[in-house]
Amino acid sequence: MTTMTHGPSADAPAGDTRASRGVADRLFVPDFWGTLAIVAMWLAVLFDGVFGSDMVFSNTNGTTTIPSAVLVALFAVIGTASVAKLVFRHKND
């Protein structure tokens, strides 16, 4: 009696699906850290908008008051675009 063994399937590597990964393996996925970085940036904007002070500029015509969250949000937009471009790009590009 003989038995025939089959090699691994060419469609998908065995054990490479996200469902088969453990928790520790999922922590090293770049998508997770990119998402965490973007969420942290926007949480900083939120807390600066709620608890932050205003920027006050004085000149001869009076004063101008701008919330400091506007400047923080500008940098968060730039940071979000940079992180998203780096982390979420397609691997075959």
N, C-alpha and C positions, 0 to 999 in steps of 0.2 A: 504494500500500500504506500502510495506517495502522496505528499502534500505539496501544494503550490503556494508560495508566499508572494504577496503582492507588495510592490514598493509603495512609497507614499504617493498620494494623489498629486498631480501636477497643478490642479486647480487652486488649492489653498494649502499652504504649509501647515502641517499638523501642530496644534498647540499654539498657533500664532493669532488666534482670534482674541478680541478684547474680553469676551466672556470667560475665556479660560485663564486669563491673567489673574494673579493674586493682587491683593490690596497694595502690597509693597511695589509690585511692578507697575501698577497704575499711577503711583505717585511720581514716577519718573517720566511720564508722558509730557512732552513739551506743551501740548495744548492746555493741560491743567495749569501749568505755571504761567502761561501767557494769559489765560483767563483770570487767574488770581492777581496778576500784576495790573490788569486793566480795571478790575473791580476795586483794587486798593487805590488806584489813581482817582476814580470817581467817588469813592468814599471820602477821600481827602477833600475833594471839591464840596461834597455835601456838608462835611463838618466845618469847613471854612465858611461856607455860606450861612450856616446856622450860628456858629460861635465866633467867627472871625470878625475883625473890625473893618472899618472902611478906610480907603486911601483918600486923604484930603489934600488937594492941591490948591495953593493960594496964589493969586496973581492980583494985578491992580484992579481988575473988574469984579473981584469977589473970590469965592471959593468954589471948587468943583469936588464933589464927593462921588467916588466910585467904589462899589463893594469889592473887597479883595478877592472874592470868589471868581470874579471875571478874569483876573489875571491867572489864577490857579487853573481855571477851566481852559484857558488858552493853552497852557502847557500840558494839561491832561489830554486835549485833543491831539496835540503833536505827539505825545507819548503813546497814546492809543494807536495812532496810525503807524508809528514805528514798530511797536510790539506786534500789532496785527500783521504787518507786512513781513516781519521776521519769523514769527511763530506759525501763522496760519497759511503760509504759502503752500502750494502743491509741491510735493517732493520731486516730481518729474519735470519741473520747470527749469 
